[in-house]
Amino acid sequence: MTTRRTFIKLAAASGLASAVTPLHAYSSLHIGVGTYSYHGLSIDDMIVQLNALKVSEIEMSRVEFMLLSHPEDQIFRTTKEKLDRAGIRCVSYYAATFKTDQDIDDAVRFARLLGSSNITGDAPEDILKKLDKRLTEESLTFGLHNHFFPYKFAYESPEDVLNALSGLSKTMGATADTGHFASCGYDPADAIRKLAPRLRLVHLKDV
């Protein structure tokens, strides 16, 4: 079985990012890393690893940056400076679960501090509508994440994600996690095809 770490190494070594055929002719495919993969390392050691793999784009998904950790602005500023020096762009901020209007304010500020144009997370439908309005005003995009829990979650299937996004603007898309789809019994490739018009990011997992 190929782990995500092995996949990333192979991708970096072989130039796979430029060779993969995009889902749609009008868009290109960029391969980056979700930084949760390095949650056991310091930020400095993570950057060393990313540079070694020639990774130039990340989604910030370390727990200490998520809304649930109530992070201070300084961690974002300091990390952005380090990423800039290393030539790494944080294209997306993984906020995790949105529950309040304050979460929206915080996530927008954190994404700005990281220089990210996309925010990934999950939220009940009333908060999704507020996110749509606010992020459209901010010229940011959103990817709804199908996070698996050991009980039925609101966005378990690709149809659940699409239903939640129906009626919302193009600001609101999907961050599709292949591992969570597989864990819930859905075919990941089929899910990606269904979500293709709304895709912001795809989280590849070794299942």
Backbone hydrogen bonds, N-H to C=O, Kabsch-Sander energy under -0.5 kcal/mol:
donor,donor_aa,acceptor,acceptor_aa,energy
3,T,1,M,-0.6
7,F,3,T,-2.6
8,I,4,R,-2.4
9,K,5,R,-2.1
10,L,6,T,-2.5
11,A,7,F,-2.7
12,A,8,I,-2.7
13,A,9,K,-2.3
14,S,10,L,-2.2
15,G,11,A,-1.1
16,L,11,A,-1.6
18,S,15,G,-1.2
19,A,15,G,-0.7
19,A,16,L,-1.0
20,V,16,L,-1.7
27,S,24,H,-1.6
30,H,28,S,-0.5
32,G,30,H,-0.6
33,V,57,E,-1.4
35,T,33,V,-0.6
35,T,59,E,-2.6
37,S,34,G,-1.9
38,Y,35,T,-1.9
39,H,36,Y,-2.0
41,L,38,Y,-2.2
46,M,42,S,-2.4
47,I,43,I,-2.3
48,V,44,D,-1.7
49,Q,45,D,-1.9
50,L,46,M,-2.7
51,N,47,I,-2.6
52,A,48,V,-2.0
53,L,49,Q,-1.6
54,K,51,N,-1.1
55,V,50,L,-2.7
56,S,54,K,-0.5
58,I,89,R,-2.4
59,E,33,V,-2.0
60,M,92,S,-2.6
61,S,59,E,-1.0
65,F,62,R,-1.9
66,M,62,R,-0.6
66,M,63,V,-1.3
67,L,95,A,-1.9
69,S,66,M,-1.7
70,H,67,L,-1.9
75,I,72,E,-0.9
76,F,72,E,-0.7
76,F,73,D,-0.9
77,R,73,D,-2.0
78,T,74,Q,-2.9
79,T,75,I,-1.8
80,K,76,F,-2.5
81,E,77,R,-2.0
82,K,78,T,-1.7
83,L,79,T,-2.8
84,D,80,K,-2.6
85,R,81,E,-2.0
86,A,82,K,-1.5
87,G,83,L,-0.6
87,G,84,D,-1.1
88,I,83,L,-2.7
89,R,56,S,-3.1
90,C,114,L,-0.5
91,V,58,I,-1.5
91,V,89,R,-1.0
92,S,58,I,-1.2
93,Y,118,N,-2.4
94,Y,60,M,-2.6
94,Y,92,S,-0.5
95,A,93,Y,-0.9
95,A,120,T,-2.7
96,A,120,T,-0.9
98,F,122,D,-2.8
104,I,100,T,-1.2
105,D,101,D,-2.1
106,D,102,Q,-2.8
107,A,103,D,-2.7
108,V,104,I,-2.3
109,R,105,D,-2.1
110,F,106,D,-3.0
111,A,107,A,-2.6
112,R,108,V,-2.2
113,L,109,R,-2.3
114,L,110,F,-1.8
115,G,111,A,-0.9
115,G,112,R,-0.6
116,S,111,A,-2.7
117,S,91,V,-1.2
118,N,91,V,-1.1
119,I,141,T,-2.1
120,T,93,Y,-2.6
121,G,143,G,-2.0
122,D,96,A,-1.4
127,I,124,P,-0.6
128,L,124,P,-2.1
129,K,125,E,-1.7
130,K,126,D,-1.2
131,L,127,I,-2.8
132,D,128,L,-2.4
133,K,129,K,-1.9
134,R,130,K,-2.6
135,L,131,L,-3.1
136,T,132,D,-1.8
137,E,133,K,-1.8
138,E,134,R,-1.7
139,S,135,L,-0.6
139,S,136,T,-0.9
140,L,135,L,-2.6
141,T,117,S,-2.2
142,F,171,T,-2.4
143,G,119,I,-2.6
144,L,142,F,-0.5
144,L,173,G,-2.7
145,H,121,G,-2.6
146,N,175,T,-0.8
147,H,145,H,-1.5
149,F,151,Y,-0.6
156,E,153,F,-0.8
161,V,157,S,-1.8
162,L,158,P,-2.6
163,N,159,E,-2.7
164,A,160,D,-2.0
165,L,161,V,-1.7
166,S,162,L,-1.3
168,L,165,L,-2.1
172,M,169,S,-1.6
173,G,142,F,-3.3
173,G,171,T,-0.6
174,A,198,R,-2.7
175,T,144,L,-2.0
176,A,174,A,-0.7
176,A,201,L,-2.1
178,T,176,A,-0.7
178,T,203,H,-2.3
179,G,203,H,-0.5
181,F,177,D,-2.0
182,A,178,T,-2.3
183,S,179,G,-2.4
184,C,180,H,-1.4
185,G,182,A,-1.5
186,Y,181,F,-2.8
191,A,187,D,-2.4
192,I,188,P,-2.5
193,R,189,A,-2.1
194,K,190,D,-2.2
195,L,191,A,-2.1
196,A,192,I,-1.0
196,A,193,R,-0.5
198,R,195,L,-2.5
199,L,195,L,-0.7
199,L,196,A,-1.1
200,R,174,A,-3.2
200,R,201,L,-0.5
201,L,174,A,-1.2
203,H,176,A,-3.2
204,L,202,V,-0.8
207,V,205,K,-1.3
